[in-house]
Amino acid sequence: MGRPLIRDDLTLVEGYHSPQLDVRVRLNTNEAPVPPPPEFIETFLTVARGVSWNRYPERSAAPLRARIAEVESDGSPWSFTAANVLAANGSNEVLQSLVLTYAGAGRSVLCFEPTYALHAHISRVCGSAVNEFDRRDDFTLDVDAAVETISRSRPSVVFLCSPNNPTGREEEPPTVEALLAATEAVGGLLIVDEAYGQFAGFSALSLVAEDRNVVVTRTFSKTWSAAALRLGYLIGPTWAVSAVEQVVLPYHLDALTQLAGTVALDFDGAMRDRVAALVSERERLVAALAEIGVTQWPSGANFVLFRPPDGDGDAVWQGLVDRSVLVRNCSSWPRLSGCLRVTVGTPEENDAFLGALSEVLGSSTDR
Ligand SMILES: *Cc1c(COP(=O)(O)O)cnc(C)c1O
C-alpha cells in the first residue's frame, strides 16, 4: 500500500529548470529581449476573433506548415513544402515526438556533451538509453572519434546542437556531413537542433533531402520573440514528417498557436533585422568581456558562455543577482565548472550586465 511508485528508470532522471527570479535584467534563458512588433500583436488579435471555439483546430496545421516551408525556403537554394514540416508546442515537443518515433524504449541515442540537457532528459523520459560522447576541453568535437563512436554504439538517434547550447559553438559543415554519413551508415537519424540557427552562418537545412537521414529543428522561442507561444518545428524528409505525425497526439497544436505562428511569419523582415542587431550586440559583449578579462568561448548564438577569472561561478552569479541581473548559472553542470551563460539582451541590458559584472569582479579581487 502507499503512493504509486514512479517508473524505476525515472528515479535517476533530474528535472530541468532555470530559476524564475524577479529581477530587472533577465539574461538567463536566451529569449529575445523585446516583444514581437506591435503590428504582429494587432493582426493576431484581429484574426483570433475568427477562431471557431467550439471546433477542434486544423488537425495537421497545414496553413502554418506551408508558411514555415515558404519562409524557410525564401532566398535559399533549397525549396521545402508543407510536407517537409511538422509543427508542435515548442521544439521540445518536436524533439520528444522524434525520440518517441525513432528511439524510445530498447533503443539508444547519442549526445555530444556538454550540450542542451533536454536532449538526454527527453530521451531518458522516453525510455531510451543515452550515450554521452565528450567534446574536447574547448568544446569542439573530435570528429573521427565521434564517427567511430557512432559506428560502434549504433544509436537510433544522434543529437547535434549547432550552435551548441550552452557553449555557443557552431559546427563546421564538414563535421555535420561526417556525422550524418556515419549516422546513415548505422541506419540512424541525425537531429540537428538549430534553436539558434538564425544567429549562425551554416544551416543543416542545406542537407535535408528525401534520401538523407537528417531533420533540423527550429523554434519561435528565440528568434521570433515568442517564447510565450510554445511553437517549434522540424524540417525534414517527408517520410520522417509522416512517421512523427503518427506519434503526436491528435489536435496537439491549438488554433491560437497556429494562427499566431502564421501571422508571425509575415514579420520575417523585422525578425531578420533583430537577429542582425543581436549578432552585433553579441560582438560588442564579447569584446567587453575580453576587456574585463573573463575566459569565454566563441558563440554563433544569442548568448555567451564565460568563466570568471577566479572560477567562482556561484559567487559571481549571486553578485549579479544582488545587482538585479540574472544569468544562467552553469557552474555545477558537468564539464562547466565555474561557468556562467549570459543571453544577449538590449544594449541597455547588456550595459547593466557588464557594469554589474565589473563591480562584482572588482569587489572579489579586493577581498
Ligand atoms: C531554447 C532551446 C530550445 C527551444 O525549446 P522550445 O521548446 O522551442 O522553447 C530547443 N533547443 C535548444 C538547444 C534550446 O536552447
The ligand as an ORCA input file, in Angstrom:
! r2SCAN-3c Opt
* xyz 0 1
  C      15.740     27.135    -26.221
  C      16.103     25.862    -26.891
  C      15.130     25.090    -27.499
  C      13.759     25.648    -27.584
  O      12.819     24.960    -26.992
  P      11.307     25.421    -27.199
  O      10.618     24.236    -26.650
  O      11.089     25.617    -28.660
  O      11.117     26.679    -26.428
  C      15.495     23.953    -28.184
  N      16.779     23.582    -28.245
  C      17.743     24.308    -27.682
  C      19.145     23.895    -27.831
  C      17.435     25.461    -26.973
  O      18.397     26.158    -26.390
*
